[in-house]
Each structure stands twice: as C-alpha cells, then as structure tokens.
Amino acid sequence: ENHAYQDNPRVNIAVDDGRHFLAIHPERYDIISINVSDPHIPGSSGLFHREFYDLVKERLSERGVMVQHAFGLDLDVILRTLGDSFPT
C-alpha cells in the first residue's frame, strides 16, 4: 500500500538523471530516493560517490532524508562512502 502518494499535490516525482537533476535544480527536498542498486549498471556509478552524496546533502531540506537502494558485491564500499557523507 502506497497511499496513492503520486496523487498528492505535495509530491513532486522526477524520473531523470539524478545527478544532473540535482545539479540544475537548486530546490530543497524532504526525500531524495535513489533506486539504482548497482554501481556496475552502465551510467550509474556516479550515484555512489562522495561528490554525489555531498550534492544530495545540499539539496535536502533541514530534516530531509536520503534513501539509497544498494546491495551486491560492493555493498561494504557503498555503505562506508554513504556513512562518511551521512554519519547519522
């Protein structure tokens, strides 16, 4: 059950290149969800670097939350990098 979040006028869904979207849109967001799970998928490796996570932090609202979908062989590296940028 997702409570028809897509019909809520307060919700803005962007299906785009996440890095580019955040770089050109200065708005702040309550939730940034990254659903690419594998840095080995062509074009996705840039979503698992500290520079990208720093950009995400700049675009989060004061109490905003970032969600990263991740698993696989590189999970330890991804979690360490993510933890360096988001210690809490």
C-alpha positions in Angstrom: 0.0 0.0 0.0 1.5 3.3 -1.0 -1.5 5.6 -0.1 -1.6 6.9 -3.7 1.4 9.2 -3.0 1.6 10.1 -6.7 -1.8 11.8 -6.4 -0.7 14.0 -3.5 -0.2 17.6 -4.8 2.7 18.0 -2.3 4.6 15.2 -4.0 7.0 16.0 -6.9 8.3 12.9 -8.7 11.2 13.3 -11.1 12.3 10.5 -13.3 15.5 11.8 -14.6 19.3 11.5 -14.4 19.5 12.2 -10.7 22.9 13.8 -10.6 22.0 16.2 -13.4 18.6 16.9 -12.0 20.1 17.9 -8.6 22.9 19.9 -10.2 20.5 22.1 -12.2 17.6 22.4 -9.7 18.5 24.4 -6.6 15.3 23.5 -4.7 15.5 21.5 -1.4 13.6 18.3 -0.9 12.3 16.4 2.0 13.1 13.0 0.5 15.6 12.0 -2.1 15.3 8.4 -3.1 17.9 6.7 -5.2 16.7 3.4 -6.6 19.7 2.4 -8.7 21.1 -0.5 -6.7 24.3 -1.5 -8.6 27.2 0.9 -9.5 28.1 -1.5 -12.3 25.0 -0.7 -14.3 26.1 1.5 -17.2 25.8 5.2 -16.3 25.0 4.6 -12.6 28.4 4.7 -10.9 28.2 8.4 -10.4 25.4 7.9 -8.0 27.6 6.1 -5.5 30.4 8.6 -5.0 31.0 11.1 -2.1 30.6 14.0 -4.5 27.1 12.9 -5.4 26.2 12.4 -1.8 27.5 15.9 -1.0 25.2 17.2 -3.7 22.3 15.3 -2.2 23.1 16.8 1.2 23.0 20.3 -0.3 19.5 19.6 -1.8 17.9 18.1 1.3 15.7 20.2 3.5 16.8 20.7 7.1 15.1 17.5 8.2 15.3 15.8 4.8 16.0 12.1 4.3 18.0 10.4 1.6 17.2 6.7 0.8 19.8 4.7 -1.2 18.9 1.3 -2.6 22.1 -0.8 -2.5 23.2 -4.4 -2.4 25.7 -6.7 -4.0 29.4 -7.2 -4.1 30.2 -3.5 -3.4 27.8 -3.1 -0.5 30.6 -2.6 2.1 32.2 0.2 0.0 28.9 1.8 -0.7 27.9 1.8 3.0 31.3 3.2 4.0 31.1 6.0 1.5 27.5 6.7 2.4 28.4 6.7 6.1 31.2 9.2 5.5 28.7 11.6 3.9 25.8 10.9 6.2 27.2 9.9 9.6 23.7 9.9 11.2 
